[in-house]
């Protein structure tokens, strides 16, 4: 449930019924999800919404800044 909450809030902030969007995304395969910018269900990696390299870089930068 906790993993669904960010998607629910993003959908609601975009003017959609959050629970409906969550259920639809749960039924989808792989990298598919809801893109609030385009208001479409699509491959979020292909759309550039999720970029694994940027996520990893950000995590490393944050870890480095915390450690000193």
C-alpha positions as CSV (number, residue, x, y, z in Angstrom):
1,X,0.0,0.0,0.0
2,X,2.8,2.4,0.8
3,X,4.3,2.0,-2.6
4,X,1.0,2.9,-4.2
5,X,0.5,6.2,-2.4
6,X,3.0,8.3,-4.4
7,X,1.3,7.2,-7.7
8,X,-2.2,7.8,-6.1
9,X,-1.2,11.4,-5.1
10,X,0.4,12.2,-8.5
11,X,-2.7,11.0,-10.3
12,X,-5.0,13.0,-7.9
13,X,-2.9,16.1,-8.4
14,X,-3.2,15.7,-12.1
15,X,-7.0,15.6,-11.7
16,X,-7.5,11.9,-12.0
17,X,-9.1,9.4,-9.6
18,X,-6.0,8.0,-7.8
19,X,-7.3,4.5,-7.0
20,X,-8.4,4.0,-10.7
21,X,-4.9,4.9,-11.9
22,X,-3.2,2.7,-9.4
23,X,-5.4,-0.3,-10.3
24,X,-4.7,0.2,-14.0
25,X,-1.0,0.5,-13.5
26,X,-1.0,-2.6,-11.4
27,X,-2.5,-4.5,-14.2
28,X,0.1,-3.3,-16.7
29,X,3.4,-5.0,-17.6
30,X,7.0,-4.0,-17.2
31,X,7.9,-0.4,-17.4
32,X,4.4,0.8,-18.2
33,X,2.9,3.5,-15.9
34,X,1.0,6.7,-15.8
35,X,2.8,9.8,-17.1
36,X,1.1,12.8,-15.4
37,X,2.8,15.3,-17.8
38,X,1.3,13.7,-20.9
39,X,-1.7,12.3,-19.1
40,X,-1.1,8.9,-20.9
41,X,-0.2,5.4,-19.9
42,X,3.1,4.6,-21.5
43,X,6.6,3.0,-21.0
44,X,8.1,5.4,-18.5
45,X,11.7,4.5,-19.3
46,X,11.1,5.2,-23.0
47,X,9.4,8.5,-22.1
48,X,12.4,9.5,-20.0
49,X,10.3,9.7,-16.8
50,X,12.4,7.1,-15.1
51,X,16.2,7.3,-15.9
52,X,18.1,4.6,-14.0
53,X,21.4,6.4,-14.5
54,X,20.1,9.6,-13.0
55,X,18.5,7.7,-10.1
56,X,21.8,6.0,-9.3
57,X,23.8,9.2,-9.6
58,X,21.5,11.0,-7.3
59,X,21.6,8.2,-4.7
60,X,25.4,8.3,-4.8
61,X,25.6,12.0,-4.5
62,X,23.2,12.1,-1.6
63,X,25.1,9.3,0.2
64,X,28.3,11.1,-0.3
65,X,27.0,14.4,1.0
66,X,25.6,12.6,4.1
67,X,28.8,10.8,4.9
68,X,30.9,13.9,4.9
